[in-house]
Amino acid sequence: MINALSVDVEDYYHVSAFEKAIRYEDWGLHEYRVERNTYRVLDLLEEYNLKATFFILAWVAERSPTIIRAITKGGHEVASHGYAHQLIYKQTPKQFREETRLSKKILEDISGSAVIGYRAASYSITASSLWAVDILAEEGFQYDSSIFPVHHDRYGIPGHERFFHILSGERRGAIAEIPLSTVRIAGANFPIAGGGYFRMLPYAITHGALRYLNEKEKQPAIFYFHPWEIDPDQPRIRASWLSRVRHYSNLASMEKKLRRLLSNFSFAPIREVYASSLELHAASVQTHAA
């Protein structure tokens, strides 16, 4: 089965866990490492002959347009990660619309291709910010991959549908939701979608969980990581103990584990998984209508 591979393109000091330690206004004062790290990711994917979806901060795109062009030239999908990694539930709908419209335009102007996918900073489409999905649909996005159906102190909608589905609503129109991957154990969802979960858990757990999704549940996995996660030499930020544990754990072993994963599973950009799932959904709707 083909799984979805995604890369959230942001720098080490952009993460929400460090927002109390580093103000947005001070981003330019920190060492800029996202460009070299994203090129490393592109080289890694080329080595394994794989394509991925790159959810890119427009703040990064403005500073490194050559990266966006390299992603596009490599046959990867360019998608939106917003402009400045702002949590949606801390924005007003007006602020979110303006930021989302701006980031989409910047990415489309640089890449020369339509941007149809979106992922919120820190998966911050939660129960209190589902209104954002209406805005995404109105702004021309075809799919969202922001909802994490888990319990977490920063994000998550624990009871949400775990797999591809069409979000319905009075204003939403046709927009698909592609949630981050989980496995369900004893009535609860456990995250196995990548990032810190992949770094901190033994490789065998992720491997077994993805196999279960593919072989038992017949569903593609939605996997993600960040360019800074293969950069163990990045500067250390003075932040809370929990934030530092989440961010810095096992950075040195991440690339090795990632190589194992890319060798053991088949991957493609989210747009391909979206198109395939949309076809299956349409066929199911026709069958039930008949």
LUMBA-51470 format. One record per atom (N, C-alpha, C): residue in one letter; y, x, z. Coordinates in steps of 0.02 Angstrom, whole numbers, plus 50000, padded with zeros to 5 digits. Layout:
! LUMBA-51470
AYXZ ...
! end
This chain:
! LUMBA-51470
M499405004250000 M500005000050000 M500635004450000 I501145002149965 I501775005849962 I502215003750020 N502435008650060 N502885007450116 N503595009250096 A504075007050136 A504775008450121 A505015014350163 L505315019250129 L505575025150162 L506335024950160 S506665025750217 S507395025350218 S507685030950261 V508275033150241 V508635038550275 V509325035950293 D509485035950357 D510145033750380 D510605039850382 V511055040350334 V511465046350324 V512085046150369 E512045049850423 E512585050450471 E512515057250504 D513045059750535 D513005066250568 D512815065450641 Y512655070950673 Y512405070850742 Y512905067750791 Y513555068350778 Y514055065750824 Y514265058650807 H513965055650756 H514125048750737 H513725043550777 V513185045650808 V512725040850838 V513065036850893 S512865030650900 S513165026150949 S513065028651021 A512515032251033 A512375034751100 A512905039651124 F513285042651077 F513795047451096 F514505044651091 E514575038151081 E515235035451069 E515695036151129 K515415036551189 K515835037551248 K516055044751256 A515675049351226 A515825056451231 A516265058951174 I516215055551116 I516585057751057 I516945051751026 R517595051951025 R517985046550995 R517965047150919 Y518015041450885 Y518045041450812 Y518615045850788 E519175045550822 E519765049450802 E519625056950804 D519115059150841 D518965066250848 D518375068550805 W518115064250764 W517535066250723 W517685072550683 G518285072950656 G518455078650613 G518485085250650 L518465085150717 L518505091250756 L517825094550765 H517285091050746 H516615093550757 H516315096650694 E515855101150704 E515535104550647 E515195099450602 Y515345099650539 Y515085094850490 Y514425097550461 R513865094350480 R513205096850460 R512815091950416 V513075085950407 V512685080750373 V512565082550299 E513025086050268 E512935087650197 E512335092350186 R512315097850223 R511755102550214 R511095099250235 N511105095150287 N510495092050310 N510235086850260 T510695083250227 T510485078450177 T510195081950116 Y510485087550097 Y510185091450043 Y509475093750062 R509375095550125 R508705097450147 R508215091550140 V508455085550157 V508035079550149 V507865078450075 L508355079250032 L508235078349961 L507725083349935 D507775089549958 D507285094649938 D506585092849963 L506545090250023 L505905088350052 L505595082650012 L505985077649995 L505715072049957 L505515074249886 E505885078749857 E505705081249791 E505035085049794 E504935088649848 E504305092249857 E503705087549858 Y503795081649887 Y503245076749891 Y503285071549836 N503755072349791 N503845067849734 N503935060649758 L504385059749807 L504505053249836 L505225051149827 K505335044549822 K506005041649819 K506115037649883 A506745037149903 A506905033649965 A507555029749957 T507705025650006 T508355022350011 T508775026250061 F509385028050040 F509855031550084 F510405026650105 F510395024650169 F510925020550197 F511475025250220 I512035025150185 I512545030350192 I513185027750224 L513425031250274 L514095029850300 L514615031550247 A515055026850233 A515575028150183 A516045033750206 W516115034750271 W516505040350298 W516225046850272 V515565047450270 V515235053350244 V515315053650168 A515245047950134 A515295047750061 A515975050250038 E516505048450073 E517175050750054 E517235058350059 R516905061250107 R516955068450117 R516445072450076 S515905069350057 S515385072850019 S515145068649960 P515595067249912 P515385063149854 P514835066449813 T514795073149815 T514265076549778 T513565074649804 I513525073349869 I512885071149898 I512685064449870 I513165059849864 I513015053149838 I512765053749766 R513095057949728 R512885058849658 R512195062149654 A512055066749700 A511395069949700 A510845064949719 I510995060549765 I510515055249784 I510375050749724 T510905048749690 T510825044349632 T510455048049576 K510645054149562 K510315058049509 K509575059049523 G509405059449587 G508705060449606 G508285054149601 G508585048549582 G508205042449575 G508125038449639 H508505040249690 H508465036749754 H508955030849754 E508865026549803 E509305020749810 E509885022349857 V510495020649835 V511085021149878 V511215014249909 A511245014049975 A511375007850011 A511895009150065 S512155003850094 S512715004350141 S512495004650214 H512815009150250 H512725009650323 H513395008350358 G513835004750322 G514495003450349 G514965009250335 Y515545009050366 Y516035014450355 Y516035019550412 A516105017350473 A516215022050529 A515735021050587 H515145018550572 H514615017750623 H514855013650683 Q515195008150668 Q515425003650720 Q514904998250735 L514774996950799 L514304991750818 L514594984950798 I514194980950763 I514444974650737 I514644969850792 Y514264969650846 Y514424964750899 Y515044966750939 K515334972550923 K515984974350952 K516564973250904 Q516404970650844 Q516914969250794 Q517034961650789 T517594959850761 T517714952950742 T517434951950672 P517304945750652 P517074944650583 P517564947450531 K518214946850544 K518704949550497 K518644957150492 Q518584960550548 Q518504967850546 Q517864969850510 F517324966250524 F516694967950492 F516734966950416 R517024961450395 R517084960150323 R517494965650289 E518054967450318 E518474972550288 E518114979250283 E517784981250337 E517414987650337 E516844987550287 T516484981950285 T515904981450241 T516104981450168 R516644977750152 R516894977550084 R517124984450061 L517484987950106 L517724994650090 L517154999550079 S516654999550123 S516105004250117 S515705003050054 K515594996750036 K515224995049975 K515594997649914 K516244996649913 K516644998849855 K516625006449848 I516705010049904 I516695017349902 I516035019949874 L515485017149899 L514815019449876 L514705017749803 E514915011849782 E514825009849712 E515255013949665 D515865015349686 D516305019349644 D516035026449634 I515755029349686 I515505036149681 I514835036449645 S514385031749662 S513705031949633 S513675029049563 G514145024549547 G514125021249482 G513595015949476 S513325013749533 S512795008649532 S512925003449586 A512644997549576 A512734992049624 A512374993649689 V512704992149744 V512404992949811 V512174986049834 I511524985249842 I511254978649860 I510974978249931 G510904984049964 G510604984250030 G511074986450084 Y510964984050145 Y511394985650202 Y510974986750264 R511184991650304 R510894992550371 R511454993850420 A511474990050474 A512004990550524 A511924996750566 A512484999450590 A512475004950638 A512075002850699 S511585007050718 S511165005650777 S510864998650776 Y510704996150716 Y510344989650708 Y510704984150747 S511374984150742 S511774979950786 S511884972850760 I511454970450715 I511424963250703 I510934960450754 T511214957450805 T510834954650860 T510934947050862 A510664943850913 A510744936550918 A511484934550921 S511904938850950 S512614937250957 S513024939050895 S512714942550847 S513094944550787 S512734942550722 L512324937450725 L511984935050664 L512484932350613 W513084930850635 W513604928750588 W513734933950533 A513564940250548 A513674945650500 A513264944650436 V512684941450443 V512264940450385 V512604935950333 D512964930950357 D513354926650311 D513844930850271 I514184935350304 I514684939550271 I514344944250221 L513774947050239 L513414951450193 L513234947650128 A512984941550136 A512814937650077 A513424936250034 E513974934450067 E514594932950031 E514884939049996 E514744944950023 E515004951149993 E514534954049941 G513994950449924 G513584952549868 G512964956649884 F512794957249948 F512174960749965 F511574956249954 Q511024959149931 Q510414955249918 Q509924955749976 Y509944961250014 Y509504961650072 Y509854965450128 D509634963850189 D509854967250249 D509234970150283 S509314976150313 S508774979150351 S509054981650417 S509304976950457 S509654978650519 S509314975750581 I508894970850574 I508624967450632 I507994971050656 F507994972950719 F507424976250750 F507124971150800 P506554968350787 P506284963150831 P505954965950894 V506354969450935 V506124972550997 V506634971551052 H506424973051114 H506884973451170 H507174980551172 H507834981151178 H508164987551184 H508834986451217 D509094991651251 D509734990651285 D510334990451239 R510244992451175 R510804992751129 R510734987851070 Y510124986051053 Y510004981850994 Y509374977751004 G509214973650953 G508584970150952 G508634962550959 I508174959150923 I508074951950931 I507314951150940 P507074951251002 P506354951751015 P505924946550981 G506164940350976 G505754935050949 G505824933950874 H506184938550841 H506314937550770 H505704938950728 E505684935850669 E505144936950621 E505064944450608 R504454946850604 R504324954050599 R504324956650527 F504244952250478 F504164954650409 F504684951350363 F504674953450301 F505144950950250 F505184943350253 H505804940750251 H505914933550248 H506614932350222 I506724926250199 I507384924250176 I507744920950234 L508334923650251 L508724920650305 L509084914450278 S508984908850310 S509284902650287 S509854900650334 G510324897250307 G510894895050346 G511384891350301 E511854888150331 E512314883950294 E512704888050242 R512874894250259 R513294898350215 R512924904250184 R512324905750205 R512024912250188 R511814912950116 G511584907750085 G511324908650018 G510684912650018 A510554916149964 A509924919849957 A510024927149978 I509884928550041 I509884935450064 I509244936550104 A508904942050089 A508274943550123 A508394947950183 E507984946950234 E507984951350292 E507344955550289 I507414962150296 I506844966650297 I506864970350363 P506544967650415 P506604970450483 P506264977350488 L506484981150538 L506154987450553 L505464986050582 S504994990550569 S504294989150584 S504114989450658 T503674984850676 T503394984450744 T502654982850739 V502294984050794 V501624981350801 V501634976750862 R501224971550859 R501224966550913 R500614967650956 I500734968851021 I500204970151069 I500334965951131 A499834961951150 A499874957851210 A500504953451210 G500664950751152 G501224946151148 G501914949251144 A501944955851138 A502594959251134 A502604963851073 N503204964951046 N503294969350989 N503464976451012 F503124981350982 F503254988350999 F503504991950936 P504054995750942 P504354998950884 P503955004950859 I503825005150793 I503475010850763 I503805012550695 A504455011450691 A504805011950627 A505085018850611 G505045023550658 G505305030150644 G505825032350695 G506275036850673 G506805039250716 G506545042250780 G506885040650836 G506685043350901 G505985041350921 Y505775035350901 Y505085033250917 Y504585037950885 F504705039950824 F504265044450788 F504275051450820 R504865053750839 R504925060450868 R504585060850936 M504645055450976 M504435055751046 M503705053751057 L503425049851011 L502725047751018 L502255052550982 P501645053251005 P501155057350968 P501065054650897 Y500975059250851 Y500905057250781 Y500365052050771 A499815052650807 A499245048050799 A499445040850810 I499925039550854 I500125032650867 I500475029750806 T500955033450778 T501295030950718 T500805030150660 H500365035050651 H499875034750597 H499435028550604 G499175027450664 G498745021650675 G499105015050667 A499735014850689 A500125008650684 A500275006950611 L500455011950571 L500595010650501 L499965008650464 R499405011750480 R498775009750450 R498615002450467 Y498745000650529 Y498614993750550 Y499044988850510 L499684990450503 L500124986150464 L499874985350393 N499684990850362 N499464990850292 N498794987450283 E498304989150325 E497624987050313 E497444980450347 K497704979150406 K497524973050442 K498034967350430 E498684969050433 E499184963850423 E499414963350351 K499194968050309 K499354967950237 K500104967850225 Q500454971950264 Q501184972250260 Q501414979450251 P501954980550213 P502234987250208 P502614989150271 A502594995450289 A502994997850344 A503694999450320 I504184998350363 I504885000150349 I505045006050395 F505085012050367 F505145018150407 F505835021350395 Y506115024350447 Y506775027450440 Y506805034050479 F507265038250459 F507455044150498 F508165046150478 H508445051050514 H509125053350501 H509105060750481 P509575062950439 P509595070050422 P509665074650482 W510035072550534 W510115076850593 W509465077750631 E508965073550618 E508335074150655 E507905080050632 I508075083150576 I507725089150555 I508175095250564 D508645094750610 D509135100050623 D509125101850697 P508635105750719 P508595107350791 P509155111950816 D509525115050771 D510065119550790 D510745116250796 Q510765109750791 Q511405106150796 Q511725107250864 P512395106950868 P512735107750932 P512525102250982 R512525104051045 R512345099251098 R512975095751124 I512925089251130 I513475085051154 I513375083651228 R513915084051266 R513885082351338 R513925074751344 A513345071751356 A513305064451361 A512835062751418 S512685056351426 S512235054251480 S511545057151471 W511175057551526 W510495060251524 W510065056351476 L510095049751478 L509675045651434 L509855046751361 S510485047151345 S510695048251276 S510455055051251 R510495060151292 R510265066751272 R509515066951262 V509135063551305 V508405063251296 V508235059851231 R508545054251217 R508405050651155 R508585054651093 H509135058251097 H509385061551037 H509035068251024 Y508915072151076 Y508705079051066 Y507945080251072 S507575075351096 S506865076351107 S506505077951041 N506135083451040 N505675085250986 N506005086250918 L506625088250917 L506945089650853 L506585095350816 A506345100250854 A506035106050823 A505385104350787 S505045099050809 S504405097250779 S504455091550729 M505055088850720 M505145082950678 M504935084150606 E505165089550576 E505015090650505 E504265091350493 K503915094750538 K503195095450531 K502845088750533 K503045084550581 K502745077850586 K502915073650525 L503535074250501 L503745070550443 L503335072450382 R503205078850375 R502795081150319 R502095078050321 R501815077550380 R501155074350387 R501185067150364 L501705063650385 L501775056550368 L501845055750292 L502255059850261 L502365059250189 L501735060950149 S501305064950179 S500665066650147 S500145061150156 N500195057450210 N499675052650228 N499795045550202 F500415043950183 F500575037050162 F500965037150096 S500955031450063 S501345030550001 S502005027250019 F502545029749989 F503215027250003 F503615026049940 A504115021649945 A504575020149891 A505225017749923 P505765017149884 P506395014449911 P506315007149932 I506735004849976 I506704997950000 I506804993049942 R507224994849893 R507344990149838 R506704988349802 E506214992849799 E505574991449766 E505144986849810 V505134988249875 V504764983949921 V505094977049923 Y505754976749921 Y506124970449919 Y505934966349857 A505934969649799 A505774966149737 A505074963449738 S504604967349762 S503904965149766 S503824959349815 S504144959949873 S504104954549924 S504434948249899 L504984948849861 L505334943049834 L504894939349785 E504514943049744 E504054939949697 E503504936049733 L503234939049786 L502714935749826 L502994929449860 H503614930049884 H503924924249917 H504024918549867 A504264920249807 A504384915049756 A503724911749736 A503194915749729 A502544912949712 A502284908349766 S502404910349829 S502184906149886 S502554899549887 V503214899749873 V503614893649873 V503374889049818 Q503224891749759 Q502984887749702 Q502314884549719 T501874888349752 T501214885849770 T501264879949817 H501694880749868 H501774875249917 H502114869149886 A502574870449838 A502914864949805 A502434860949763 A501944864449733 A501444861049691 A500974856849734 
! end
